[in-house]
Amino acid sequence: IHARLTTAVRGVVDDPETADRIRQMGLDPLSSTPEELRARVLRDRTFYAPIVQASGVQQD
């Protein structure tokens, strides 16, 4: 299921018209494997955690 879903999403994101619409929204059209996404989330979490803590933001 993961492989089929990854392939389907990649096909949509790689479509030039869809990619242009994504860019128009101010985003970067990226597709990745579940493993690549997990690694990115972990890197981002490590990067942003001290910033969030220093800001004093509290979860409701």
MOHU-V515048 format. One record per run of one state. SS is the DSSP state (H for helix, E for strand, C for the rest). FROM is the first residue (numbers start at 1). LEN is the number of residues. If there is no record, write none. Layout:
BEGIN
ss:from:len
SS:FROM:LEN
SS:FROM:LEN
END
This chain:
BEGIN
ss:from:len
C:1:1
H:2:12
C:14:2
H:16:9
C:25:9
H:34:22
C:56:5
END
